[in-house]
Amino acid sequence: MAEIYTHHVFFCTHSRDDGTAYCQQHGSSALRDYAKQRIKELKLKKVRINNAGCLNRCKLGPIIVVYPEGIWYQCKTQADVDEIIESHVQNGIIVKRLQK
């Protein structure tokens, strides 16, 4: 039986070699790894952290999308990750200042 999640959080970890901006050059993989660690520490078993390919907002990077709501965030620091997890994932409150 498939696992049922309350939230899927997708981090763009796309990289490019054509000289244009991309999320990976802004540390998106490290932020994704941090989010995975925090979810485990908080024992949030019904939350899934995933990689995403290009989300086509490269200049804003790192970009994440939280489903099922489909909310897009610009997430630059571990503090941003913490705020999104606590406010949005745990309490259902969108973090307006990070929303894109």
C-alpha positions as CSV (number, residue, x, y, z in Angstrom):
1,M,0.0,0.0,0.0
2,A,1.3,3.4,-0.9
3,E,2.3,5.9,1.8
4,I,-0.2,8.8,2.1
5,Y,1.5,12.2,2.7
6,T,-0.1,15.4,4.0
7,H,2.5,17.5,2.2
8,H,5.0,17.1,-0.6
9,V,7.8,19.8,-0.6
10,F,9.6,20.0,-3.9
11,F,13.0,21.8,-4.1
12,C,14.3,22.8,-7.5
13,T,17.8,21.3,-7.6
14,H,18.3,21.9,-11.3
15,S,21.7,23.0,-12.7
16,R,22.7,24.4,-16.1
17,D,25.8,24.7,-18.1
18,D,24.8,27.5,-20.4
19,G,25.7,30.4,-18.1
20,T,22.2,31.3,-17.0
21,A,21.0,31.3,-13.4
22,Y,19.8,28.1,-11.7
23,C,18.7,27.1,-8.3
24,Q,21.5,24.7,-7.6
25,Q,24.1,27.5,-7.7
26,H,22.2,29.1,-4.8
27,G,22.6,26.0,-2.6
28,S,19.2,24.4,-3.2
29,S,20.5,20.8,-2.6
30,A,21.9,21.8,0.8
31,L,18.6,23.4,1.8
32,R,16.7,20.3,0.6
33,D,19.1,18.1,2.7
34,Y,18.5,20.4,5.7
35,A,14.7,20.2,5.2
36,K,14.9,16.4,5.1
37,Q,16.9,16.4,8.4
38,R,14.4,18.8,10.1
39,I,11.4,16.7,9.0
40,K,13.1,13.6,10.5
41,E,14.0,15.5,13.7
42,L,10.4,16.7,14.1
43,K,9.1,13.2,13.4
44,L,6.7,14.4,10.7
45,K,6.2,11.1,9.0
46,K,3.5,12.2,6.6
47,V,5.7,14.9,5.0
48,R,7.9,14.2,1.9
49,I,10.8,16.3,0.8
50,N,11.7,15.8,-2.9
51,N,13.9,17.1,-5.7
52,A,12.3,18.8,-8.6
53,G,13.7,19.5,-12.0
54,C,13.6,23.1,-13.3
55,L,10.6,25.0,-12.0
56,N,11.3,27.8,-14.5
57,R,11.9,30.6,-12.0
58,C,15.7,30.2,-12.0
59,K,16.6,33.9,-11.3
60,L,14.7,33.7,-8.0
61,G,16.3,30.5,-6.8
62,P,16.2,28.5,-4.7
63,I,12.5,27.8,-5.4
64,I,10.3,25.3,-3.6
65,V,6.7,24.3,-4.1
66,V,4.6,22.9,-1.3
67,Y,1.7,20.6,-2.2
68,P,-1.2,19.9,-1.9
69,E,-1.7,23.7,-1.8
70,G,0.7,24.4,-4.7
71,I,2.3,27.3,-2.8
72,W,5.6,28.6,-4.3
73,Y,8.4,29.9,-2.1
74,Q,11.8,31.5,-2.5
75,C,13.8,29.9,0.2
76,K,17.4,31.1,0.7
77,T,18.4,30.1,4.2
78,Q,17.9,27.4,6.8
79,A,15.8,29.9,8.8
80,D,13.5,30.1,5.8
81,V,13.2,26.3,5.7
82,D,12.4,26.3,9.4
83,E,9.7,29.0,9.0
84,I,8.1,27.2,6.1
85,I,8.0,23.9,8.0
86,E,6.7,25.4,11.2
87,S,4.2,27.8,9.7
88,H,3.0,26.1,6.5
89,V,3.6,22.4,6.9
90,Q,2.8,22.1,10.6
91,N,0.2,24.9,11.1
92,G,-1.3,25.5,7.6
93,I,-0.3,29.2,7.6
94,I,1.3,30.4,4.3
95,V,4.5,32.4,4.8
96,K,3.6,35.5,2.8
97,R,7.1,37.1,2.9
98,L,8.6,34.1,1.1
99,Q,5.8,33.4,-1.3
100,K,6.6,33.8,-5.0
